Amino acid sequence: MDRVETRELVYFVTVAEELHFGRAAERLGMAQPPLSRAIGRLERRIGVQLFERSSRRVALTDAGQVFLLEARKALGAVDGAVRRAQQAAGPRRLLLAVRTGTGADLLTDALDDYARQPGAVPVELVFSRDQVADVRAAGAADVALLCGTADRTGLEVTELAVESAVVLLPAADPLAARTSLTSHELRADSRFQADCPPVDLDEILVRVALGQLVVVVGGGTTDRLGSRVAAVPVTDLPDTHLVLCWPRQTPHPARDAFVRAAALGAARRRATPDATAVPAPAR
């Protein structure tokens, strides 16, 4: 079998997403007949029917459903290979996957420390709910800051810090006067969200201050609360181990420099703990 071309995968995925050859051709900037012929050639080449066609509808076959999943992975891998090669030759930016509310203060210090390094490149934050997938798959991120409980198989890891869990509340809320709370108590609050919204920390703090949101974050956020938001320890949630992780055997000088700067900064923070941080509750 001849090797399938990337262009053919793009054609197939576009038709599979539109399930309409006319709309797919318009998206691709080409005429419909050449697109139909290209899909026919692809089906003959791989020896399976990918689409069921009639005058009224286009649908994926079972084989087409499987091929769509694999084609998307293949295209993502190609994109990732290109971008990683560009980064290895001379990276123009560093993509850092983070989850909102995770290690905010530590992250700020790491970014500041790295920016002072000779040859530092711009760092772009990628707010994500699955940072591990971002660094494993299509090159969506070069390095990720995440909680240590995630599956890190096949990744290099550097631990930076340990944070206790705190809940953010409006400072005027009666619960803000408590010395500690439990996750059971929080779930009874209609404002509580188990997952941080996918927005930056500043927006989260505004929503908490306005009484629209109650959410659990790492204790490292407490330096940025201001006067309208309070942080209360949550006693029945485990401490969070914050780590940086990245793919093994993938050269990336800018990433390596960032990891070194972050690790040195984290060590410095441990040596001079912030007296204003919310202490972990007694257990």
N, C-alpha and C positions, 0 to 999 in steps of 0.2 A: 504494500500500500504506500502510495506517495505521501510524504509528510504534509499534513494540513497546514495551511498558511494562516498567519495571524489575521490577515484581512478577511479570510473566510469565517473565522470565529466571530469577528466583529459583525459581519453581515448576519450570521446566524443568531447571535444574541439580540441584535436589534429587531429582527423579525419575531423572535420568540417573545420579546417584551411588548411589541405592538400587536402581535397576532393579526397583522394586516400588512400585506406587501406594499400597498400604496403609501401608508404612513411611514413604514420603515424606510422605503426608498427616499421619501422626503427628508427624513432625519439624516440619512446618509449622504444627501446631496447628489443623488443619482436617479436615473430613470428606473421604472419598475421592471421592464423586461430583462435588462442585464442582471438585476438582483434575483429575479426568479430563476434565471439560468444558473447563476452562481450557486444558489441553494441546491438546485437539482444536481449540479456537478459534485457538490459536497456530499450529498446523500449517496451518489453512485460511488464516490471515492471510498467512503467508510463502510458502504454496503448495508446501510440501514435507512429506513424511512424516518425522518425527523418530524415531519409535519403531515397532518391529515388536511387535505385541501378540498374544498367544494366551492361552488359558486356563491355560497352564503357565508362560509366561515373558514377560518384557519385555526387549527388546534395542534398542540404538541402531542406526539405519540409518547408512549412510556419511555422509549429509547430517547426521544427528544428531551424529555424532562431530565433524564440523567445527564445527557450531553450538555444541557444548559448549565447545570451545576458545575460540571467539570470545565466547560469553556470559560466560565467566569473566573474560576480558580486559575486557569492557564493564562488568561489575559492579565489578571492581577499579578501573577508571578513574573510575566514579561515586564510589566510596568515597574515592579519592584527591582528587577535585575538592572534595568536601565538606570533607575534613580540611584541605586547603590553604587553602580559603576561610576556615575557622575560624582557622587559624594567621595568615593575613594580617590578619584583624580584630583579633586579640589572642591570640597563641599562649600556650597554657597549659603546653606542654612542647616539648622539642626532641628528635627521634628521631635518634640517631647510629648508623649502621651501622658495625660494626667486625668484624674477624676476630681471633679469639683469638691472642695472641702477636704481634700487629702493633703496633709503636709504643707499647708499654704505658707506658713512662716519659714519653714525649712527651704521650701522651693524658692521663695523670694531671695533668701541669702545665697542659695546655690547659683541662681541666675546672676546675681550681682558679682559673686566671686568669679564666675566663669567669664563674665564680660570684661573683667580686668586682665584676663590672660592674653598674652601676645597671640595674634592670629585668631582670636575668637570670632565666630560667625554668628549672625543673628539666630536666635532661638525662637521657634514658632511653637506655641502650645497647642496641642490637639486634645480638646476635651472629649473624653471617651468613657464609655461604660465597660469596655473590654480592652484594657491597655495591652494585655498579653497577646491578644489576637492581632492588635495593631503592629507589634514588633515582630510577630511570627510570620504574618501573611504578607500581603502585597506591598510591603515597604511603606505602610501608612505612617509609621513612626520609626525613628532611629533608636530611641531609648524610652523607657517608661518608668514613671514613678507610681508604685502601687503598694497595696497591702501585702504583707508577706504570706498570707494564707492562700494566694492564688497559685495555680499549678504553673511551675516555672521550668518544667522539663525541657531540656535543650537550650536553656538560656543561661547566660552569665549573670551573676547577681552580686550586688554590693549592698549590705545593710547600712542604713543611715541613722535611723532613730527608732525609738519606741514611744508611742503616744497613747494616752488614756482617752477613752471615749467621753465626750461631753455633748450635751444637748444645748442648742441655741434657742433662747427664748427672749421675748421682749422684756426689757429691764423692768418695766412696770407690772409685769405679770406676777400674780401671787406665787406661781411655781418657781420664779427666779430667786425667791428668798430661801428656797430649800437648800440644804447642804448636799443633797444627793437625790437622784430619782432612779426609777427602774424602767426598763423597756416596757413592762406591762402598764405602768402608769402613763407612759407616753402614747401607747397605742390607743388609750381611751380618749385622747385629745384629737378632735376633728381636724386640727391644723397639722397634725404630725404626718410627715412623709418618711417612709423607711429608706428611700434612696434620695440622695441629693439631686435636685433638678440639674440638667446639663447646661448650667450657666456659670458665669464666673462668681467668685466669692463675694465681690462687692454687691452684686445683685441679690444674692442670697441674704446678705446682712440687711439690705433695705427691706426685703420681703418679711424677714423676721421682725424687724423693728416696727413694721406696719401691722403686725399681728396676723399676717397671711400665711405664715409658715413656721413650723417647729421641726427641726431636723438635727440628727446626730452627726457630728464631725469629729476629727481628731483634735486633741488638746492644743496642737500647734497653731490653731487659728486664733487663740485668745488674745494675742497681741494686736489684732486688727478689729476688735469688736466695737470700739467707741462706747459712748455713754448710753446708747439706746438698746443695746443688746447685751444679754448676760449669758454666761456659760455655766452649766451645772453638771458635775460628774454623773455618769450613768453607771451604777454599781454592778449590774449584771451583764455587762458587755465586756469582752476581753480587750486587753491592750492591743494596739495595732503596731505591727512591725513594718516600718516604711523602708522599701528597698528600691534601688534602681536595677532594671534588668534590660538585657539587649541580646540579640542573636549571637551565638558563638561563631567564631571563625569568620567574622565579617569585618574587614578592615574599615576603620572610620576614625581618623585622627581627631576630628572635632568632638565626636562623641566621647572618645577616650579622655580628652582634655576636660570635658564637662564632668564626667564621672569622677576624675581625680579632684577637681575643684569642689564638687559637692561632698565628697567623702572627707576632705580636709575641713571644710566648713562645718560639717556635722560633728566631727571630732572636737572642733573648737567650741561648738555650742554645748556639747556634753561636759567639757572642762569648765565652762562658765555658764551654768544654768541660769535662765531668766527668772528672777525672783517674782515676776508678775504672773508667771504661768499658773494655770489652775492645777493644784496638786491632785494626784490620784487619790481617790477615797480609801479610807482604811478598809481592809478586807478581813 
